[in-house]
Amino acid sequence: MVTTVGIAGLGLIGGSMAKAIHKYTDCTLLGYDTDGAVLSRALDEGIVSAALTADRLADCELVIVALYPQAAVEYVIRHRDQFRKGGIVMDCGGVKGVVCGPLEDVVKDAGFYFVGGHPMAGIERSGYANAFPELFQRASLILTPYPGTPQACLDDIWEFARKLGFGHLQPSTPQEHDHIIAYTSQLAHVVSCAYVGSPSAPNFQGFSAGSFKDMTRVAKLNEEMWTELFLENKDALVREIDTLVEELAAFAYTIRRGDRERLRDMLRHAREIKEAIDKDC
């Protein structure tokens, strides 16, 4: 059972985790952020009970590391000998290979369990000020544990996550995660940014409906975080971009030729794929 939780990083994800823990559980919550003003605000609001200092890491059955990938790796390495023996450390980064790979040998005999995690939730705004406790309602939590991680450890994470509103637990490997997330998340952000890069974008007023808003929503992103995520998963992401470019080129060729039958077939094929996807959602 998790009674004391530490959160390192109080941005959108870590801050929302903190607010959800405060609202939906009876856990004692310790917090840390590189920005002292953010930590002070969380303390003043009563979301966090006390600062998560190195000497208090051993108090936490669960430590959630909600930092950028490289910073998460550095944090776990730096505090390797201070985490609670038998405790759980879970990161929340959007890529898993560059986190789970370097840490595997580091945590092997450290006495705690490290589990890669990725909450599939977010909005187009970042930072603690935009965090809210309902962010994870019915969301999926992806876990990428090392082989041999006790099932009881994963059960504890899931029991805790359900209290925060998560609706689905998705086991994976770091490699599978990064391959799929390049398509389901990262490519969508690249497309949105490329789409608003058109010279036509500033002239949308009065000519837009839901489709424009849907396509442009995630272009309002945190460029520091997404630059790191894209580059840390560049091989998988570039493959997805290349595939999309080929698809777009096929549409352009068909439309340019005025090939009505081919265009109708392509659109029907896309509709059928989307309908099949929706059935599984």
JOCOR-V32190 format. One record per pair of residues at least 24 apart in sequence whose ideal C-beta (glycine too) atoms are under 10 Angstrom apart, sorted by the first residue. I is the first residue (numbers start at 1). GAP is how many residues later the second one is. D is the distance in Angstrom with one decimal. If there is no record, write none. Layout:
[[I;GAP;D] [I;GAP;D]]
This chain:
[[1;26;9.7] [1;60;7.6] [1;155;7.5] [1;158;8.1] [1;159;8.9] [2;25;6.3] [2;58;8.6] [2;59;4.7] [2;60;4.9] [2;85;9.4] [2;86;8.1] [2;154;6.3] [2;155;8.6] [2;157;7.8] [2;158;4.9] [2;161;9.0] [3;24;5.9] [3;25;6.6] [3;56;9.5] [3;57;9.2] [3;58;6.4] [3;59;9.3] [4;24;4.6] [4;25;7.9] [4;26;7.1] [4;45;9.1] [4;52;8.8] [4;54;9.9] [4;55;5.2] [4;56;5.0] [4;57;6.0] [4;58;7.9] [4;59;9.6] [4;80;8.9] [4;83;9.5] [5;24;5.4] [5;25;7.2] [5;26;9.3] [5;44;9.9] [5;47;9.3] [5;54;9.7] [5;55;6.0] [5;56;7.4] [5;57;5.0] [5;58;7.4] [5;59;6.7] [5;83;9.9] [5;155;8.0] [6;24;4.5] [6;25;7.4] [6;26;7.2] [6;42;9.7] [6;44;9.9] [6;45;9.8] [6;46;4.4] [6;47;9.6] [6;50;7.2] [6;51;6.3] [6;52;9.9] [6;53;7.7] [6;54;4.0] [6;55;9.3] [6;56;7.3] [6;57;4.3] [6;58;7.1] [6;59;8.9] [6;73;10.0] [6;77;9.1] [6;78;9.3] [6;81;9.4] [6;83;9.0] [7;24;5.2] [7;25;7.1] [7;26;8.7] [7;35;9.1] [7;40;9.7] [7;41;7.7] [7;45;6.9] [7;53;9.2] [7;55;9.3] [7;56;7.7] [7;57;4.8] [7;58;8.2] [7;59;6.1] [7;85;9.3] [8;24;4.6] [8;25;7.9] [8;26;9.2] [8;44;6.3] [8;49;9.2] [8;55;6.8] [8;56;7.2] [8;57;4.9] [8;58;6.6] [8;59;6.1] [8;63;8.9] [8;64;8.1] [8;67;5.7] [8;68;9.2] [8;71;8.7] [8;81;9.4] [8;83;9.2] [8;84;9.8] [9;24;6.2] [9;25;7.8] [9;26;9.9] [9;29;9.4] [9;43;10.0] [9;55;8.1] [9;56;6.7] [9;57;3.7] [9;58;4.2] [9;59;8.3] [9;62;7.8] [9;63;8.0] [9;66;8.4] [9;82;9.4] [9;83;7.9] [9;84;9.9] [9;119;9.7] [10;24;9.3] [10;25;8.0] [10;28;5.2] [10;29;6.6] [10;31;8.6] [10;32;5.6] [10;37;8.5] [10;38;7.8] [10;42;9.9] [10;56;7.4] [10;117;8.8] [10;118;4.9] [10;121;7.5] [11;24;9.2] [11;27;8.1] [11;55;6.5] [11;56;8.4] [11;57;9.1] [11;81;9.6] [11;115;6.2] [11;116;5.7] [11;117;6.3] [11;118;9.8] [11;119;9.0] [11;120;7.4] [11;211;8.4] [11;214;8.3] [12;54;8.8] [12;109;9.2] [12;110;6.6] [12;111;7.1] [12;112;10.0] [12;113;7.1] [12;114;4.9] [12;115;6.1] [12;116;7.5] [12;117;9.2] [12;118;5.8] [12;119;5.4] [12;120;9.1] [12;123;7.7] [12;210;8.2] [12;213;9.3] [13;51;8.9] [13;53;4.9] [13;54;9.7] [13;79;5.2] [13;80;9.2] [13;81;9.3] [13;105;9.5] [13;106;6.1] [13;108;7.6] [13;109;7.2] [13;113;9.2] [13;118;7.8] [13;122;7.8] [13;123;9.1] [14;24;9.6] [14;28;9.6] [14;50;6.8] [14;51;8.5] [14;52;3.0] [14;53;7.9] [14;78;7.0] [14;114;8.0] [14;117;7.7] [15;26;9.5] [15;27;7.3] [15;32;8.0] [15;33;9.8] [15;51;8.1] [15;111;9.6] [15;112;7.4] [15;113;3.9] [15;114;8.2] [15;115;7.9] [15;116;3.0] [15;117;8.5] [15;118;9.6] [15;120;9.1] [16;50;9.1] [16;103;8.5] [16;105;7.6] [16;106;9.1] [16;107;9.2] [16;112;8.9] [16;114;8.6] [16;115;4.2] [16;116;5.9] [16;117;6.5] [16;118;8.3] [16;119;4.0] [16;120;6.9] [16;148;8.8] [16;149;10.0] [17;47;5.9] [17;49;6.5] [17;75;7.6] [17;102;7.8] [17;104;10.0] [17;114;8.2] [17;116;8.9] [17;118;8.4] [17;119;7.7] [17;144;9.7] [17;147;6.9] [18;24;6.3] [18;27;9.6] [18;29;5.1] [18;30;6.1] [18;46;8.9] [18;48;8.9] [18;110;8.3] [18;113;7.3] [18;115;8.6] [19;26;8.8] [19;28;5.7] [19;29;9.8] [19;109;9.0] [19;112;5.7] [19;113;6.3] [19;114;4.0] [19;115;8.8] [19;116;8.3] [19;145;9.6] [20;27;9.9] [20;111;9.1] [20;112;8.5] [20;113;4.2] [20;114;7.6] [20;115;7.2] [20;116;6.1] [20;117;9.1] [20;141;9.7] [20;143;8.1] [20;144;4.3] [20;145;6.5] [20;146;9.5] [21;26;8.3] [21;27;9.3] [21;41;9.8] [21;43;9.0] [21;112;8.3] [21;139;8.7] [21;142;8.1] [21;143;6.7] [22;24;7.3] [22;25;4.8] [22;26;8.0] [22;27;9.0] [22;111;7.2] [23;24;9.0] [23;109;9.6] [23;110;4.4] [23;111;8.6] [23;140;9.8] [23;141;8.9] [23;142;9.6] [24;109;7.0] [24;110;9.6] [24;112;9.6] [24;138;9.6] [24;139;5.2] [24;140;5.9] [24;141;7.1] [25;135;7.7] [25;138;5.2] [25;139;7.6] [26;137;9.6] [27;33;9.5] [27;34;8.9] [27;35;8.5] [27;133;8.3] [27;136;8.8] [28;31;8.0] [28;32;8.8] [29;31;9.4] [29;35;10.0] [30;26;5.7] [30;27;8.5] [30;29;7.1] [30;30;6.5] [30;33;8.8] [31;33;9.9] [31;97;9.9] [32;24;9.5] [32;25;9.5] [32;31;9.6] [32;33;9.5] [32;34;9.7] [32;35;9.4] [32;43;8.8] [33;33;9.3] [33;34;9.3] [33;95;7.5] [34;33;8.2] [34;37;8.2] [35;92;9.2] [35;93;8.3] [37;91;9.3] [38;89;7.9] [38;90;4.9] [38;91;8.6] [38;93;10.0] [39;89;9.1] [41;87;6.7] [41;88;8.3] [42;86;6.8] [42;89;9.3] [45;83;9.7] [47;81;9.1] [47;84;9.1] [47;86;9.3] [52;27;10.0] [53;29;9.6] [54;24;8.4] [54;25;6.2] [54;27;9.8] [54;28;5.3] [54;29;10.0] [55;27;7.5] [56;26;9.0] [57;24;9.6] [57;25;4.5] [57;26;5.3] [57;27;6.8] [57;30;8.4] [57;32;9.0] [57;55;9.5] [58;24;6.4] [58;25;7.0] [58;26;4.8] [58;27;7.8] [58;29;7.9] [58;54;9.7] [59;25;7.1] [59;28;9.3] [60;24;5.9] [60;27;6.3] [60;28;8.8] [60;29;8.9] [60;52;10.0] [61;25;8.3] [61;26;5.3] [61;27;6.8] [61;95;7.8] [61;99;9.1] [62;25;6.8] [62;26;5.0] [62;27;7.8] [62;28;7.0] [62;51;9.9] [62;53;9.8] [62;94;7.6] [62;95;7.5] [62;98;6.6] [63;24;6.9] [63;25;7.3] [63;26;4.7] [63;27;7.4] [63;28;9.6] [63;49;8.4] [63;51;9.6] [64;24;9.2] [64;25;8.1] [64;26;5.6] [64;27;7.8] [64;28;6.3] [64;53;7.9] [64;55;9.6] [64;93;9.9] [64;96;9.6] [65;24;6.5] [65;25;7.0] [65;26;4.4] [65;27;6.9] [65;28;8.2] [65;34;8.9] [65;49;9.2] [65;52;9.0] [66;24;9.4] [66;25;7.6] [66;26;4.5] [66;27;8.3] [66;51;9.6] [66;53;9.0] [67;24;7.6] [67;25;8.2] [67;26;7.6] [67;32;9.9] [68;25;7.0] [68;26;9.0] [68;27;9.8] [68;31;9.9] [68;154;9.8] [68;156;7.8] [68;157;6.0] [68;159;9.9] [68;160;5.4] [68;161;8.3] [68;164;9.3] [69;24;4.4] [69;25;7.6] [69;26;5.6] [69;27;8.6] [69;28;9.3] [69;29;5.3] [69;30;5.2] [69;33;9.7] [69;156;9.3] [69;159;6.3] [69;160;7.3] [69;163;5.6] [69;164;9.4] [70;28;7.3] [70;29;8.5] [70;32;9.3] [70;158;6.9] [70;162;7.8] [71;157;9.1] [72;26;9.4] [72;27;5.7] [72;31;8.7] [72;44;9.6] [73;25;7.4] [73;26;5.7] [73;27;9.4] [73;28;9.3] [73;29;5.4] [73;30;6.1] [73;33;8.4] [74;28;9.8] [76;26;9.2] [76;27;5.7] [76;30;6.9] [76;31;7.0] [76;34;9.0] [76;36;9.4] [76;38;6.7] [77;25;8.2] [77;26;7.4] [77;29;5.6] [77;30;9.1] [77;33;10.0] [79;31;9.8] [79;33;9.9] [80;26;6.1] [80;27;7.0] [80;29;9.9] [80;30;5.1] [80;31;9.2] [80;32;8.5] [80;34;9.7] [81;29;7.1] [81;30;8.6] [81;31;9.9] [82;28;9.8] [82;30;9.6] [83;24;8.8] [83;27;7.0] [83;28;7.6] [83;29;4.4] [83;30;9.4] [83;31;8.8] [84;27;8.4] [84;28;6.3] [85;25;8.7] [85;26;4.2] [85;27;6.5] [86;25;7.0] [86;26;6.8] [86;27;7.8] [86;64;9.9] [86;67;9.2] [87;24;8.4] [87;25;4.8] [87;26;7.3] [87;66;9.5] [87;69;9.9] [88;24;6.9] [88;25;5.0] [88;26;7.9] [88;27;6.4] [88;29;9.9] [88;61;9.4] [88;65;5.8] [88;66;9.2] [88;68;6.6] [88;69;6.5] [88;72;9.1] [89;24;7.1] [89;25;4.9] [89;26;7.4] [89;28;9.8] [90;24;7.5] [90;25;4.8] [90;26;7.4] [90;27;4.4] [90;28;9.8] [90;29;9.9] [90;51;9.5] [90;53;7.9] [90;55;9.5] [90;63;9.7] [90;67;6.5] [90;70;9.6] [90;71;9.6] [91;24;8.2] [91;25;6.0] [91;26;6.0] [91;27;8.4] [91;53;9.6] [92;24;9.2] [92;25;5.6] [92;26;6.6] [92;27;5.8] [92;49;9.4] [93;24;8.2] [93;25;6.8] [93;132;9.5] [93;135;9.1] [93;136;7.9] [93;139;8.7] [94;24;6.2] [94;25;9.6] [94;26;9.6] [94;28;8.9] [94;83;9.4] [94;84;9.3] [94;87;6.7] [94;91;6.9] [94;92;7.8] [94;131;7.8] [94;132;8.4] [94;134;8.8] [94;135;4.7] [94;136;9.7] [94;138;8.6] [94;139;8.2] [95;79;8.3] [95;82;7.9] [95;83;5.6] [95;86;7.2] [95;87;9.1] [95;90;10.0] [95;91;8.7] [95;133;8.4] [95;134;5.6] [95;135;9.1] [95;136;9.5] [95;137;4.7] [95;138;4.8] [95;141;9.2] [95;142;9.7] [96;46;8.1] [96;47;9.7] [96;48;4.9] [96;76;7.8] [96;77;8.1] [96;78;3.8] [96;79;8.2] [96;80;9.0] [96;81;4.6] [96;82;5.8] [96;85;8.2] [96;136;9.6] [96;137;9.0] [97;47;9.0] [97;76;9.2] [97;77;4.5] [97;78;6.3] [97;80;7.8] [97;81;5.0] [97;82;9.5] [97;135;7.7] [97;136;7.4] [97;138;9.9] [97;139;9.1] [98;76;8.6] [98;80;8.5] [98;130;9.2] [98;131;9.6] [98;133;9.6] [98;134;4.6] [98;135;7.8] [99;45;8.8] [99;75;7.6] [99;133;8.7] [100;44;5.8] [100;45;8.9] [100;46;7.3] [100;73;8.6] [100;74;4.4] [100;75;9.4] [100;77;8.9] [100;78;9.8] [101;73;6.6] [101;74;9.4] [103;43;9.0] [104;42;6.1] [104;43;9.7] [104;70;9.5] [107;39;8.2] [108;38;8.5] [108;40;9.9] [112;41;9.8] [113;32;8.0] [113;33;8.3] [113;35;9.8] [113;36;5.9] [113;37;7.2] [113;39;9.6] [113;40;4.8] [113;41;9.1] [113;43;9.4] [113;44;9.4] [114;31;8.5] [114;32;7.2] [114;35;8.6] [114;39;9.8] [115;28;5.7] [115;29;7.3] [115;30;4.8] [115;31;7.8] [115;34;6.4] [115;38;6.9] [115;39;7.1] [115;41;9.9] [115;42;6.4] [116;26;8.2] [116;27;6.8] [116;28;3.7] [116;29;7.2] [116;30;8.5] [116;56;8.7] [116;57;9.2] [116;58;6.1] [116;61;7.7] [117;24;6.4] [117;25;6.8] [117;26;5.5] [117;27;7.5] [117;28;9.3] [117;40;7.5] [117;44;8.8] [118;24;4.3] [118;25;8.1] [118;26;7.8] [118;52;8.8] [118;54;8.6] [118;59;6.7] [118;60;9.9] [118;63;7.4] [118;67;9.3] [119;42;8.3] [119;45;8.8] [119;47;7.3] [120;46;9.0] [120;48;8.5] [120;50;7.9] [120;61;8.9] [120;64;8.5] [120;65;8.0] [121;44;9.1] [121;45;8.5] [122;63;8.7] [122;96;8.6] [122;99;9.6] [122;100;9.9] [123;94;9.0] [123;95;9.3] [123;97;9.3] [124;65;9.9] [124;68;9.4] [124;92;9.4] [124;93;5.4] [124;94;5.7] [124;95;8.0] [124;96;4.2] [124;97;6.7] [124;98;9.3] [125;95;7.2] [125;96;9.4] [125;97;8.7] [126;94;9.4] [126;95;7.9] [126;96;4.2] [126;97;9.9] [126;98;9.1] [126;99;7.2] [126;100;10.0] [127;95;8.2] [133;31;8.0] [133;32;8.1] [134;30;9.6] [134;31;6.7] [135;29;8.9] [135;30;8.0] [136;25;7.7] [136;26;9.9] [136;27;10.0] [136;28;5.1] [136;29;4.5] [136;30;5.3] [136;31;8.6] [137;27;8.7] [137;28;4.1] [137;29;8.2] [137;30;7.4] [138;27;6.9] [138;28;7.7] [138;29;3.8] [138;30;7.7] [139;25;9.0] [139;26;7.1] [139;27;5.5] [139;28;6.4] [139;29;7.5] [140;26;7.2] [140;27;7.2] [140;28;4.3] [140;29;7.5] [140;30;5.2] [141;25;4.7] [141;26;8.9] [141;27;7.2] [141;28;5.6] [141;29;6.9] [141;30;10.0] [142;26;9.3] [142;27;8.3] [142;28;4.7] [142;29;7.8] [142;30;5.4] [142;34;9.5] [142;35;6.0] [142;38;9.1] [142;39;8.2] [143;26;6.7] [143;27;7.2] [143;28;5.7] [143;29;7.2] [143;34;9.4] [144;26;9.6] [144;27;7.8] [144;28;5.3] [144;29;5.8] [144;30;4.9] [144;31;8.9] [144;32;8.1] [144;33;5.5] [144;34;9.3] [145;26;7.5] [145;27;9.3] [145;28;9.1] [145;29;9.9] [146;27;9.8] [146;28;9.5] [147;26;9.3] [175;61;9.1] [177;56;9.5] [177;59;9.8] [178;51;10.0] [178;54;8.5] [178;55;5.1] [178;57;8.8] [178;58;5.5] [178;59;9.0] [179;54;8.8] [179;56;9.4] [179;57;5.1] [179;58;9.9] [179;60;8.7] [179;61;9.1] [180;56;8.6] [180;60;10.0] [181;48;8.9] [181;52;7.3] [181;55;8.0] [181;56;9.1] [181;59;10.0] [182;47;9.8] [182;48;9.1] [182;51;5.7] [182;52;9.1] [182;53;8.6] [182;54;3.8] [182;55;4.5] [182;56;8.6] [182;57;7.2] [182;58;5.0] [182;59;8.9] [183;53;8.2] [183;54;8.7] [183;56;9.0] [183;57;5.0] [183;60;8.7] [183;61;9.3] [184;56;9.5] [185;33;8.9] [185;41;9.9] [185;44;8.6] [185;48;9.8] [185;52;9.8] [186;40;8.0] [186;43;6.5] [186;44;6.2] [186;47;6.5] [186;48;9.8] [186;50;8.1] [186;51;5.0] [186;54;7.4] [186;55;9.2] [187;43;10.0] [187;49;9.5] [187;50;6.8] [187;52;9.7] [187;53;4.5] [187;54;6.7] [187;56;8.8] [187;57;6.6] [188;27;9.3] [188;29;9.5] [188;30;6.0] [188;31;9.9] [188;52;9.8] [189;28;10.0] [189;29;5.1] [189;30;7.5] [189;32;6.0] [189;37;6.0] [189;40;8.6] [189;41;8.1] [189;48;9.7] [190;28;9.6] [190;29;9.7] [190;36;9.0] [190;40;7.4] [190;47;7.2] [190;48;9.8] [190;50;8.3] [190;51;6.2] [190;54;8.5] [191;24;7.6] [191;27;8.8] [191;28;9.0] [191;49;9.8] [191;50;8.7] [191;53;7.0] [191;57;9.8] [192;24;5.9] [192;25;6.9] [192;26;4.7] [192;27;4.1] [192;28;8.6] [192;29;8.1] [193;25;8.3] [193;26;4.9] [193;27;9.7] [193;28;7.5] [193;30;9.2] [193;33;8.7] [194;25;8.8] [194;47;9.2] [194;50;9.6] [195;24;7.1] [196;24;9.2]]
